[in-house]
Amino acid sequence: MGLSLATDCPECGAEEFYRAASMRIQLGEKKKWHCTGCDYGFVTINGIDTSA
């Protein structure tokens, strides 16, 4: 994954997220994503979305 992620925001409908932070943890790589249109954000660990 790069610095942006193309997915729909469940709050405002924007179609792009930017990577706000990234770090290596015991489970793999943790990335924090934030919507470009609002304050909605979520975390992925090794590509698994934890927002659900």
N, CA, C and O of each residue as an XYZ file, in Angstrom:
208
protein
N       0.837     -1.187      0.000
C       0.000      0.000      0.000
C       0.874      1.239      0.000
O       1.964      1.245      0.571
N       0.391      2.275     -0.638
C       1.130      3.517     -0.698
C       0.677      4.490      0.375
O       0.342      4.105      1.495
N       0.678      5.756      0.002
C       0.283      6.794      0.948
C      -1.201      7.112      0.884
O      -1.697      7.886      1.703
N      -1.922      6.530     -0.074
C      -3.359      6.746     -0.153
C      -4.064      5.426     -0.406
O      -3.472      4.471     -0.909
N      -5.345      5.391     -0.046
C      -6.157      4.192     -0.174
C      -7.483      4.602     -0.792
O      -8.151      5.502     -0.283
N      -7.872      3.957     -1.878
C      -9.126      4.276     -2.558
C     -10.236      3.374     -2.027
O     -10.336      2.209     -2.410
N     -11.056      3.913     -1.155
C     -12.226      3.210     -0.618
C     -13.248      4.255     -0.188
O     -12.890      5.411      0.034
N     -14.497      3.871     -0.069
C     -15.557      4.818      0.287
C     -15.621      5.041      1.793
O     -15.535      4.099      2.581
N     -15.774      6.300      2.175
C     -15.922      6.660      3.586
C     -17.375      6.416      4.001
O     -18.287      6.882      3.318
N     -17.610      5.700      5.098
C     -18.983      5.446      5.540
C     -19.677      6.681      6.121
O     -20.898      6.677      6.275
N     -18.930      7.731      6.446
C     -19.537      8.929      7.047
C     -19.859     10.018      6.039
O     -20.950     10.586      6.073
N     -18.912     10.323      5.129
C     -19.147     11.446      4.212
C     -19.184     11.039      2.738
O     -19.556     11.855      1.894
N     -18.812      9.812      2.409
C     -18.863      9.343      1.031
C     -17.640      9.670      0.200
O     -17.603      9.336     -0.984
N     -16.632     10.316      0.781
C     -15.394     10.604      0.038
C     -14.764      9.279     -0.386
O     -15.018      8.239      0.222
N     -13.953      9.324     -1.418
C     -13.415      8.086     -1.984
C     -11.921      7.899     -1.770
O     -11.313      7.037     -2.404
N     -11.316      8.691     -0.886
C      -9.873      8.548     -0.684
C      -9.497      8.751      0.780
O     -10.033      9.626      1.461
N      -8.575      7.933      1.243
C      -8.016      8.025      2.579
C      -6.512      8.239      2.456
O      -5.895      7.775      1.497
N      -5.928      8.930      3.410
C      -4.476      9.103      3.433
C      -3.908      8.378      4.651
O      -4.569      8.261      5.683
N      -2.676      7.896      4.513
C      -2.023      7.182      5.606
C      -1.477      8.204      6.594
O      -0.576      8.975      6.264
N      -2.023      8.209      7.802
C      -1.629      9.174      8.822
C      -0.433      8.687      9.637
O       0.361      9.497     10.115
N      -0.299      7.373      9.799
C       0.804      6.823     10.593
C       1.013      5.361     10.217
O       0.120      4.696      9.693
N       2.211      4.888     10.501
C       2.547      3.495     10.239
C       3.630      3.069     11.222
O       4.559      3.825     11.508
N       3.496      1.845     11.735
C       4.531      1.330     12.624
C       4.531     -0.189     12.592
O       3.518     -0.813     12.276
N       5.645     -0.766     12.913
C       5.801     -2.211     12.952
C       5.500     -2.682     14.368
O       6.091     -2.193     15.332
N       4.572     -3.640     14.490
C       4.240     -4.218     15.784
C       4.428     -5.731     15.696
O       4.762     -6.254     14.633
N       4.218     -6.424     16.792
C       4.434     -7.859     16.833
C       3.539     -8.606     15.831
O       3.962     -9.621     15.278
N       2.327     -8.129     15.592
C       1.397     -8.780     14.673
C       1.671     -8.467     13.215
O       1.132     -9.143     12.338
N       2.481     -7.475     12.929
C       2.765     -7.057     11.555
C       2.842     -5.546     11.464
O       3.239     -4.885     12.424
N       2.466     -4.993     10.320
C       2.514     -3.547     10.145
C       1.149     -2.931     10.421
O       0.144     -3.339      9.839
N       1.121     -1.951     11.310
C      -0.102     -1.241     11.688
C      -0.113      0.089     10.957
O       0.856      0.846     11.024
N      -1.224      0.382     10.245
C      -1.358      1.649      9.520
C      -2.646      2.335      9.932
O      -3.696      1.701     10.035
N      -2.558      3.633     10.166
C      -3.730      4.439     10.489
C      -4.117      5.224      9.242
O      -3.282      5.898      8.637
N      -5.395      5.130      8.862
C      -5.916      5.806      7.677
C      -6.956      6.833      8.091
O      -7.766      6.574      8.981
N      -6.939      8.005      7.446
C      -7.914      9.060      7.715
C      -8.532      9.536      6.416
O      -7.861      9.624      5.388
N      -9.814      9.840      6.475
C     -10.567     10.321      5.317
C     -10.103     11.721      4.935
O      -9.781     12.534      5.801
N     -10.070     11.998      3.627
C      -9.685     13.338      3.166
C     -10.826     14.340      3.306
O     -10.590     15.547      3.239
N     -12.072     13.864      3.501
C     -13.215     14.759      3.563
C     -13.774     15.017      4.953
O     -14.499     15.991      5.154
N     -13.448     14.154      5.925
C     -13.979     14.331      7.282
C     -12.974     13.775      8.294
O     -11.827     13.505      7.936
N     -13.382     13.604      9.536
C     -12.480     13.129     10.595
C     -12.507     11.616     10.784
O     -11.904     11.115     11.733
N     -13.181     10.880      9.919
C     -13.281      9.429     10.073
C     -11.923      8.770      9.836
O     -11.192      9.154      8.924
N     -11.598      7.795     10.648
C     -10.342      7.072     10.495
C     -10.484      5.628     10.923
O     -11.399      5.275     11.667
N      -9.574      4.794     10.447
C      -9.552      3.386     10.844
C      -8.125      2.875     10.791
O      -7.228      3.551     10.288
N      -7.924      1.669     11.317
C      -6.610      1.061     11.405
C      -6.616     -0.247     10.619
O      -7.610     -0.973     10.616
N      -5.495     -0.544      9.950
C      -5.292     -1.852      9.348
C      -4.046     -2.469      9.958
O      -3.069     -1.775     10.239
N      -4.089     -3.777     10.160
C      -2.922     -4.523     10.635
C      -2.686     -5.643      9.632
O      -3.519     -6.536      9.477
N      -1.540     -5.588      8.951
C      -1.222     -6.532      7.878
C      -2.298     -6.568      6.811
O      -2.596     -7.634      6.272
N      -2.889     -5.419      6.492
C      -3.902     -5.328      5.452
C      -5.310     -5.696      5.893
O      -6.238     -5.616      5.089
N      -5.499     -6.102      7.157
C      -6.820     -6.465      7.669
C      -7.456     -5.224      8.290
O      -6.897     -4.628      9.211
N      -8.604     -4.845      7.791
C      -9.331     -3.663      8.252
C      -9.946     -3.935      9.622
O     -10.672     -4.915      9.788
N      -9.665     -3.078     10.605
C     -10.182     -3.262     11.956
C     -11.379     -2.349     12.256
O     -11.781     -2.231     13.413
N     -11.959     -1.694     11.221
C     -13.055     -0.751     11.453
C     -14.399     -1.434     11.683
O     -15.331     -0.793     12.168
N     -14.521     -2.690     11.355
C     -15.811     -3.395     11.484
C     -16.104     -3.692     12.880
O     -17.143     -4.280     13.181
